[in-house]
Amino acid sequence: MIEVGNLMNSIWFGEKPTHSQFEMKENILKASSEKEVLLDLIEIYKTGDFSQKDVLM
């Protein structure tokens, strides 16, 4: 498993995600609102994985 470290501690980046990328992607599929999808996408992007960019568009 890849360990994620904070690139920079600040209010802009926040804490590193507590869930795995797989769990966050599963949460996107199960989300009941656009807000939930957006929050999960942000968490995925914070890990450096931008493969879900099409979902944001």
Backbone as JSON Lines, residues from 0, in Angstrom:
{"i":0,"aa":"M","n":[0.84,-1.17,0.0],"ca":[0.0,0.0,0.0],"c":[0.89,1.23,0.0]}
{"i":1,"aa":"I","n":[0.47,2.23,-0.74],"ca":[1.22,3.48,-0.84],"c":[0.87,4.35,0.35]}
{"i":2,"aa":"E","n":[1.89,4.85,1.03],"ca":[1.65,5.74,2.15],"c":[1.62,7.17,1.64]}
{"i":3,"aa":"V","n":[0.62,7.91,2.08],"ca":[0.45,9.28,1.63],"c":[0.93,10.22,2.72]}
{"i":4,"aa":"G","n":[1.79,11.15,2.36],"ca":[2.28,12.13,3.31],"c":[1.8,13.52,2.92]}
{"i":5,"aa":"N","n":[1.7,14.38,3.89],"ca":[1.31,15.75,3.6],"c":[2.46,16.45,2.88]}
{"i":6,"aa":"L","n":[2.15,17.07,1.74],"ca":[3.16,17.84,1.03],"c":[3.44,19.14,1.75]}
{"i":7,"aa":"M","n":[2.39,19.7,2.32],"ca":[2.51,20.97,2.98],"c":[1.39,21.08,4.02]}
{"i":8,"aa":"N","n":[1.73,21.35,5.24],"ca":[0.71,21.49,6.27],"c":[0.16,22.91,6.23]}
{"i":9,"aa":"S","n":[-1.1,23.02,5.89],"ca":[-1.75,24.32,5.87],"c":[-3.26,24.11,5.82]}
{"i":10,"aa":"I","n":[-3.99,25.18,5.94],"ca":[-5.45,25.08,5.89],"c":[-5.93,24.71,4.5]}
{"i":11,"aa":"W","n":[-5.1,24.91,3.48],"ca":[-5.53,24.64,2.11],"c":[-5.53,23.16,1.79]}
{"i":12,"aa":"F","n":[-4.62,22.42,2.37],"ca":[-4.52,21.01,2.05],"c":[-5.21,20.12,3.07]}
{"i":13,"aa":"G","n":[-5.2,20.49,4.31],"ca":[-5.84,19.71,5.35],"c":[-5.11,18.41,5.64]}
{"i":14,"aa":"E","n":[-5.76,17.55,6.36],"ca":[-5.18,16.26,6.74],"c":[-5.22,15.3,5.57]}
{"i":15,"aa":"K","n":[-4.3,14.34,5.57],"ca":[-4.32,13.33,4.53],"c":[-5.54,12.44,4.71]}
{"i":16,"aa":"P","n":[-6.07,11.9,3.62],"ca":[-7.28,11.07,3.69],"c":[-7.06,9.83,4.56]}
{"i":17,"aa":"T","n":[-8.12,9.44,5.25],"ca":[-8.05,8.27,6.11],"c":[-8.5,7.0,5.39]}
{"i":18,"aa":"H","n":[-9.19,7.15,4.27],"ca":[-9.67,6.0,3.5],"c":[-8.73,5.74,2.33]}
{"i":19,"aa":"S","n":[-8.75,4.51,1.83],"ca":[-7.94,4.18,0.66],"c":[-8.6,4.77,-0.58]}
{"i":20,"aa":"Q","n":[-7.83,4.88,-1.65],"ca":[-8.38,5.41,-2.9],"c":[-9.52,4.54,-3.4]}
{"i":21,"aa":"F","n":[-9.39,3.24,-3.23],"ca":[-10.44,2.32,-3.66],"c":[-11.74,2.62,-2.92]}
{"i":22,"aa":"E","n":[-11.66,2.81,-1.61],"ca":[-12.85,3.11,-0.82],"c":[-13.48,4.44,-1.23]}
{"i":23,"aa":"M","n":[-12.64,5.43,-1.52],"ca":[-13.17,6.73,-1.95],"c":[-13.86,6.63,-3.3]}
{"i":24,"aa":"K","n":[-13.3,5.82,-4.21],"ca":[-13.93,5.63,-5.52],"c":[-15.26,4.88,-5.37]}
{"i":25,"aa":"E","n":[-15.32,3.93,-4.47],"ca":[-16.57,3.23,-4.2],"c":[-17.61,4.18,-3.62]}
{"i":26,"aa":"N","n":[-17.17,5.09,-2.74],"ca":[-18.09,6.07,-2.16],"c":[-18.69,6.98,-3.22]}
{"i":27,"aa":"I","n":[-17.93,7.29,-4.25],"ca":[-18.46,8.12,-5.34],"c":[-19.61,7.4,-6.03]}
{"i":28,"aa":"L","n":[-19.46,6.11,-6.25],"ca":[-20.52,5.35,-6.9],"c":[-21.77,5.25,-6.04]}
{"i":29,"aa":"K","n":[-21.61,5.26,-4.72],"ca":[-22.73,5.11,-3.79],"c":[-23.31,6.45,-3.33]}
{"i":30,"aa":"A","n":[-22.71,7.55,-3.75],"ca":[-23.12,8.87,-3.27],"c":[-24.56,9.18,-3.68]}
{"i":31,"aa":"S","n":[-25.26,9.86,-2.77],"ca":[-26.66,10.22,-3.03],"c":[-26.82,11.68,-3.43]}
{"i":32,"aa":"S","n":[-25.73,12.45,-3.4],"ca":[-25.83,13.85,-3.79],"c":[-24.53,14.28,-4.48]}
{"i":33,"aa":"E","n":[-24.62,15.37,-5.23],"ca":[-23.44,15.91,-5.9],"c":[-22.4,16.39,-4.9]}
{"i":34,"aa":"K","n":[-22.86,16.86,-3.75],"ca":[-21.94,17.33,-2.72],"c":[-21.06,16.19,-2.22]}
{"i":35,"aa":"E","n":[-21.65,15.02,-1.99],"ca":[-20.88,13.87,-1.54],"c":[-19.84,13.46,-2.59]}
{"i":36,"aa":"V","n":[-20.25,13.48,-3.86],"ca":[-19.32,13.14,-4.94],"c":[-18.16,14.12,-4.96]}
{"i":37,"aa":"L","n":[-18.47,15.41,-4.86],"ca":[-17.43,16.43,-4.9],"c":[-16.44,16.29,-3.74]}
{"i":38,"aa":"L","n":[-16.96,16.04,-2.55],"ca":[-16.07,15.88,-1.39],"c":[-15.16,14.67,-1.53]}
{"i":39,"aa":"D","n":[-15.69,13.58,-2.07],"ca":[-14.86,12.39,-2.28],"c":[-13.84,12.63,-3.38]}
{"i":40,"aa":"L","n":[-14.23,13.35,-4.43],"ca":[-13.27,13.68,-5.49],"c":[-12.13,14.52,-4.95]}
{"i":41,"aa":"I","n":[-12.44,15.48,-4.12],"ca":[-11.41,16.33,-3.52],"c":[-10.43,15.49,-2.71]}
{"i":42,"aa":"E","n":[-10.95,14.54,-1.95],"ca":[-10.07,13.67,-1.17],"c":[-9.17,12.83,-2.07]}
{"i":43,"aa":"I","n":[-9.71,12.35,-3.18],"ca":[-8.9,11.58,-4.13],"c":[-7.82,12.47,-4.74]}
{"i":44,"aa":"Y","n":[-8.18,13.69,-5.12],"ca":[-7.21,14.61,-5.71],"c":[-6.11,14.95,-4.73]}
{"i":45,"aa":"K","n":[-6.44,15.03,-3.44],"ca":[-5.43,15.34,-2.43],"c":[-4.35,14.27,-2.36]}
{"i":46,"aa":"T","n":[-4.67,13.05,-2.79],"ca":[-3.68,11.97,-2.78],"c":[-2.8,12.02,-4.03]}
{"i":47,"aa":"G","n":[-3.15,12.87,-5.0],"ca":[-2.37,12.98,-6.22],"c":[-2.91,12.16,-7.36]}
{"i":48,"aa":"D","n":[-4.08,11.52,-7.18],"ca":[-4.69,10.7,-8.23],"c":[-5.72,11.56,-8.96]}
{"i":49,"aa":"F","n":[-5.42,11.92,-10.21],"ca":[-6.34,12.76,-10.99],"c":[-7.03,11.95,-12.08]}
{"i":50,"aa":"S","n":[-7.09,10.63,-11.92],"ca":[-7.73,9.78,-12.93],"c":[-9.24,9.97,-12.98]}
{"i":51,"aa":"Q","n":[-9.82,10.55,-11.97],"ca":[-11.27,10.77,-11.9],"c":[-11.67,12.16,-12.38]}
{"i":52,"aa":"K","n":[-10.8,12.81,-13.13],"ca":[-11.06,14.18,-13.59],"c":[-12.33,14.25,-14.44]}
{"i":53,"aa":"D","n":[-12.61,13.23,-15.23],"ca":[-13.81,13.22,-16.07],"c":[-15.09,13.27,-15.24]}
{"i":54,"aa":"V","n":[-15.07,12.69,-14.07],"ca":[-16.25,12.71,-13.19],"c":[-16.54,14.13,-12.75]}
{"i":55,"aa":"L","n":[-15.5,14.91,-12.5],"ca":[-15.67,16.3,-12.1],"c":[-16.27,17.13,-13.23]}
{"i":56,"aa":"M","n":[-15.86,16.88,-14.43],"ca":[-16.35,17.63,-15.57],"c":[-17.82,17.35,-15.76]}
